[in-house]
Structure formats: structure tokens, C-alpha cells
Amino acid sequence: MNYLPENLKFEEGVAFINDFSLLDISSEYGTPLYVYDWENIKNNISEFSTSFGNETLYRYAAKAFICKKLVTLLNENNWGVDVVSGGEMATVLSALDTLENTLFNGTYKTKEEVDYFISNNGGHISIDNLNEIPLLQDIASKNKRKQPVILRINLDLGAETHPMVLTTGYDQQFGLSIDAAETALKEVYNADSLLFSGVHVHIGSQIKDPERFRKAMEECSSFLEKNKASVEREIVFDAGGGFFSPYEGDEDGKGLEVYADSIRSGIEENWDTDYKIMIEPGRAVVNNSGIILYTAGAIKEDRGEKPYILVDGGMSDNPRPALYGSEHKLFNISENKKEEVKIFAVSGRHCESGDLLVEEASLPTDTNPGDILMSTSTGAYTFAMASNYNRVPKAKVIGISNNEIFDLVKRQSFEDTLAQDT
Ligand SMILES: Cc1ncc(COP(=O)(O)O)c(C=O)c1O
């Protein structure tokens, strides 16, 4: 998996996805514009499916990017969705009419969300804390369901990734410590409307080292082995998401089958009866296939060491650089640009000095107002984290397949930004 969309190519500096010129697309659809190489997403899905096999329960992490057409594509490939909110559930429901293959995760689950999930035949709920158990029992019982639940366990596996995307460790707010998990298991066992169905660890994002997955699953299988008496049926080992997806400058990660083998080997270390693997990849499915197009506005040369290019988007369409200093390689995809490059700071349009898309972007020396800039590796945690800061309407999202361009999410209008005002 490379950091660029698989079907992206350059012809005389102009970027194309398949045979569609992104320059033409930017003038037809306007900017900022999120663009997905749809065939690339399909290939990412099938790479997971081939590496982990048909028996695995795939629960794509909606938080990376979700829309109805993506839910449909996932469903066509037998993938369910991992959701953390009623809004994400509503997106799945509107595409599929059921939450059957949906996993409900998250540290705060409201009564309304739990009821919405259970009453729509929701798949698994991952228990984050002990407070949830009576709430889930109560709502499952009112809905006359025996609700499958798994326990999210917090293990101290050490940091390998950026602290902002690490989600295990004793200083983290997610999941249950092993001791709390033992208590939770007993409580679930005694709750007649809950069905204990497995364990869950999500280490964090951008995990390169397969050994961490192995270790996480080894600790989970040891926990389950000790508590085997409470296991009533085939168990799920949910290894979470976090599979590595390269950004510019990163080497490609290991093949996914290496992670699949590590997960299996950790489970089988202590567990010798039937089980199913569940995984929740997000970024590795959508990140490299997505780009954002911007139009360059003014270029200020009257300050600092490098000129500032001011673009028509920023932290409202991609908050990641401001949130955790993420870096996205920029290309000027306008025609007939010089080969010679210089360093620019590329700034967003928002009223924050932190709204810098790229601090040191290497772009053609003749980059001018009106040029189209393409920000890469922007398929994950961009539109999903978009806001209406400064009441800027959210940008449009399109997909490009082999032979067509299609809308995924419409551009907001000015009126949309005040639709909830009274
Ligand atoms: C519980 C859980 N599962 C899955 C994911 C997806 O992670 P990634 O997009 O790195 O695959 C996350 C990301 O934060 C998460 O918190």
C-alpha cells in the first residue's frame, strides 16, 4: 500500500485518477474537494479479506470516513461497520435497514444510542466500563433480546505510535483493566439479557509491529482461558484496528497476512477451542485512496523566511495537521509548472495561527494564485473530523471508479451552516 491513490498518475504535471483529470474535476466541482479512488478502496478491502480469510468478522471503523455508499460497498463485501455514535448507526441503517453486522464501540454510550442499536437488531456491543453493564442489561431486557457483548480490555503494550493515536496503556481512558474485566465478566454472566461473546483490544493507530497484535491477543486468550467457565459459545477475539497505512516518507508496512498470523498465534497460545477473529480497520482502508483539492489564493512574500500560500480550505476540512502535526505531501497539479521547486508554508483560511496545512511544502517556484494543490493521504480522519468552523460549509466528497465520477456527500450550502439555528 503506497501513500498515493493506486490509480493516480501524472501527465505533464496534471494528476489523473484513471482517465479523469483532477484539474478538470476541480473546475467542474469546485474546491475544496475530497476525492476517493474507489477502485483503490475496493482493493484495500479485498487485500484484508484475502489475508484474514472469509471466516473473519470485518467491522470497518466508521470514524475514519463514512457515508452511505461506503456502507453499501462494505456490505457487498460482507463487511460490517464499527460505530461509536447514533449518527454513525443512522448512516448504516439508512443504507442497510439493519445493524446486524454492526459493532457498537465507545467510552460513552447514551441510553438513546443503546436503545437505537439494540432495537435495530445491533450486532455486538463492546463494553468499555462497568457502568455500562446495568444500562445494557436494562435496555436489552426491555427489547426482549439477549444482546451479544464483548469486553474491551486495556493492556499496557507500550507506545509505538504517536501519543495522540495510542489507545492502550494504563494512562489511557479506554476499556477495562484486567481486574475490572474479571468483574465485568461475572456481571455479564449474571445479566440474563447479555450474552458474553468475546474480548476486544484496540492498541492504537499506525501500529507497524505485528508482535504487538500477537501480545495483545495472547493476553486476551490467557484471560479467557482463566475464565473459561463463563464462556457459553464460540468466542470472538476482536484485535481492533490500527493497521499501518503509509504517509509520504514512510516505508510500506508489512503484508497484512503477517498481522493475521500474529493475531492467530497470540490467540492460539492459550486458547484451543473454536473462535472467530474480528478486526476494525479504518485508516488502512481509506487513507491512501483519498486526496483533497484546494485552490491557491494569495501568496504572501512580505514576511518570514518562506512565502505563505493561502488556500481555500484548512482545519475545517482537515484538522489533523493542527491536532497532531500530521504531514500531508502537497502537489501543484496545474499545467506547465516549472520543475524547479522552493519551500512554501501553506496556510488554511481559518482564524487560527495553527491552521497550517503544511509548514514546509516543496512546490514549483512558479506556483501562483489560482493553481490547484492536491493534498495526499487524506482519506482518513479528514471529512470525518470536518467542522463548520467560521461557518465555512463542509466540502463535497466524490468517488472515481474505472468509468464514472459519482457524488458521495454533497457540498453544504451557506444555508446548511445555519440550518439548526432557531
Ligand atoms: C476502537 C477503535 N477501533 C478501530 C479504530 C480504527 O483505527 P485505524 O483507523 O487506525 O484502523 C479506532 C481508531 O481510533 C478505534 O478507536
The ligand as an SDF file (V2000), in Angstrom:
LIG
                    3D

 16 16  0  0  0  0  0  0  0  0999 V2000
  -11.8120    1.1220   18.9460 C   0  0  0  0  0  0  0  0  0  0  0  0
  -11.2320    1.5190   17.6440 C   0  0  0  0  0  0  0  0  0  0  0  0
  -11.2790    0.6420   16.6330 N   0  0  0  0  0  0  0  0  0  0  0  0
  -10.7560    0.9380   15.4160 C   0  0  0  0  0  0  0  0  0  0  0  0
  -10.1590    2.1590   15.1670 C   0  0  0  0  0  0  0  0  0  0  0  0
   -9.6100    2.4320   13.8110 C   0  0  0  0  0  0  0  0  0  0  0  0
   -8.2470    2.6440   13.8130 O   0  0  0  0  0  0  0  0  0  0  0  0
   -7.4720    2.8130   12.4320 P   0  0  0  0  0  0  0  0  0  0  0  0
   -8.1900    3.8350   11.6500 O   0  0  0  0  0  0  0  0  0  0  0  0
   -6.1200    3.2300   12.8070 O   0  0  0  0  0  0  0  0  0  0  0  0
   -7.5140    1.4760   11.7520 O   0  0  0  0  0  0  0  0  0  0  0  0
  -10.0760    3.0950   16.2060 C   0  0  0  0  0  0  0  0  0  0  0  0
   -9.4320    4.4080   15.9780 C   0  0  0  0  0  0  0  0  0  0  0  0
   -9.3350    5.2590   16.7870 O   0  0  0  0  0  0  0  0  0  0  0  0
  -10.6420    2.7780   17.4780 C   0  0  0  0  0  0  0  0  0  0  0  0
  -10.6050    3.6450   18.4920 O   0  0  0  0  0  0  0  0  0  0  0  0
  1  2  1  0
  2  3  1  0
  2 15  2  0
  3  4  2  0
  4  5  1  0
  5  6  1  0
  5 12  2  0
  6  7  1  0
  7  8  1  0
  8  9  2  0
  8 10  1  0
  8 11  1  0
 12 13  1  0
 12 15  1  0
 13 14  2  0
 15 16  1  0
M  END
$$$$
